[in-house]
């Protein structure tokens, strides 16, 4: 994530998550928020009971990230949410998650050994969206390292890309200048793939535009 952001010209700031309210105030001092991938989200956050296949949640992130994300959205800051980050965006907007899709997928989504290479196709919606503007194409090859997925879409979100077997791969807030979530991992592909790097560049441009400053 850091390398991809720096290639886009950003100065990266890490946020301490030990105090959610303090973390939210640190977000307020930033020009945008990137929520990265990571552990499964606790199902209690979206009103579900944990299933056997659900992984151990990251308690600190589950406590801090919703507060940080809501603060960023209140301020109209650009948001780029990746993998778990996209799922957290959906949960914060009242959506739900599928806790394990590994036995239901009709194509392989993940390849941990070759993370920098595409493993499956995603189909981008033809409707105008931030994602469509960034990639300017109908399909992408990506590597989605996940076993959970967006189920019911949160309020104010639209689906902008799906996997070839129909799972959500990108979502956006319709009332935000830049609030994009992707299920795949562009940070693993961005060094070799200019299209994936462009997603970070678009995010950083939105951050510059929000505060009118150079990094």
N, C-alpha and C positions, 0 to 999 in steps of 0.2 A: 504493500500500500504506500509506504513512504517513498520508495523509489519512483513509483508511478506518479505520485503527486509532485515530487520534485522535478521530474521530467517535464511536467506541465507548468513549472515555474512557481509552485506554491512553497510557502514556509510552513512546515508541519509542527503542530503543537499537540503534545500528548496531554490527556486530561486524567487527573486522579479521580477514581471512582469511589473512594472510600466514604465520601459524604455526598449523597445524590444532589442535595440542594447547592452545595458549593460547586459541584461539577456543572450544574445547570448555569450558574453564574459565570463559570469559565467559558462555557459555550457562548454566552452573551458577549464575551470579549473577542470572539473569533468571527471570521467572515463566512464560515460555512461549517457543516458537520458531516463527517464521513463515519458511518457505522459499519464496521467490518464483520467478517464471518466469525464463526466460533461455535460454542456449545449450543445444544438444544435449549430452547426457551421453556421455562416451567409452564406446563399446561394450565396451571391455576390462573395464570395471567389472562388466559382467554376462555376461562370457564369450563375447562375440561379436566377429567381425571387422568393421571398419567397411565399410559399403556406400557406393557412390558418392554416394547422396543424403544421407548423414549429414553434418550440418553440423560446423563446427570446434568442438571442445569448449572449455569454459572451464576451463583446467588448474587454476587456483587454487581455483575452486569445487568441482571434482571431487575435489580432495584434502581440502578442509576440511569440506564439507557432510556426508559420511558420518560423520566423527568427531563433529561437532556433533550430528547427529541421534541417533546412538547414545547420546551423553551425555544428551541430553534425555530419551530413552526410559528410560534407566537410572534417572533421577531422577523419572520419572513426570510430567514437565512436559507441559502441553498443547502440541500441535503442529498447525499449520495449514499445509498444503503445497499450493501453487498451481502448476499447469501443470508446468514442469520440477520443481518441488518435489514434486508427486505422483509423478512418474516416479522421482525420487531416493528417495522413501520406498519405492517398490516394489523398486527395485534393492537398497537397504540390507536389505530383508527377504528377499533371495534371488531376487527376480523378474527378469524380462527385459522388453525393450522391442522394439516394432516400429520400425525406423529411419526408415521413410517410408511414410505411408499416403495421401499426396496423390493417387495414381493409383487408389486403391481405394475411396475414400469415395463413398457413394451420395447424400450430400447435402453441401452446403457447410457447413463448420464455422466458417470464419474470415472475418472482414471487418475488415481493419485500418483502413479509413477511418471506420467507424462503430462503434468499439469499445464505446461505451456502450449499444449496442442489441443485442438478442438476434438471433442468426443462425440457430440451429437448436434443436430440442427435445432435452431429456434426459428420460429416464424414470427416476424414482426407485423403487427397490425397495420393495414394500409391507412388507417385514420391518422390525421396529424398528431404528432406527439414529440416530446423531447427526444425520445429514443429514435424515432424515425428520422428526425432532423440530424442527429449525431451520426447514424450509420448510413442513412440514405440507401437502404437496400431492403429486400423482402425477407432474406434469410441470412443467418449467421451460423458458423460452427463455433461452439463454445464447450467449456468443460465445467459442469455443474457438480461440485463436490458436496452432495447433500443427501439426506434420506428423509427429510421433512419438506413440506411444501405448503404454500398458501392454499387454504380451503375456501371458506366464505370470505369474500373481499370486504375490506373495511370501508366505512362510509367516506365518500369523497375521493375514493381511489378508482382508477381505471386500469384494466388489463391491457398492456401494450405489446406483449410477446408471450408465446407459449412454446413448449417443447413439441417435437414432432409427435409425441404420444399424448399431448394435450394438457400437460401440467404448466401452471403459471411460471413464467421465466422473467417477466418484467412488469412492474406496476408504477403508476405515477399519481400524484395528487393533481387533480384537475384545476384547483384554485391556487396553485403555487407557481411562481416563476420557474423554479427548478427544484423538484422533489422526486427523485428517480430511484427506484429499487430494482436491482437485477439479482436473479438467483445464481447466475454463474459467477466465475471468479476472473474478472478482467485483469486483475493485478498479476496473475500468473502468466498471462498471454501478452501483456502490453509492451514488453521489451522487444518482442519480435513482430507484433502485429500492430501496425499503425492505427487500425480501426479501433482496437480495444484501448489503445492509449488515448485516442480522441475522446473517449468517454470521460477520462480524467481531465483532459484539457477543457472540455465543455463545462465541467463542474467548476474548475478553477476560474474560467472566464466569468461564470455566473457569480462566483465569490467576489471577483474584482468589481464587477458591475454593481453589486449590492452596496459596497462601501466606497466605491470610486477611488481605490488606491492601487498602487503597484506593490508587488511583493519583492 
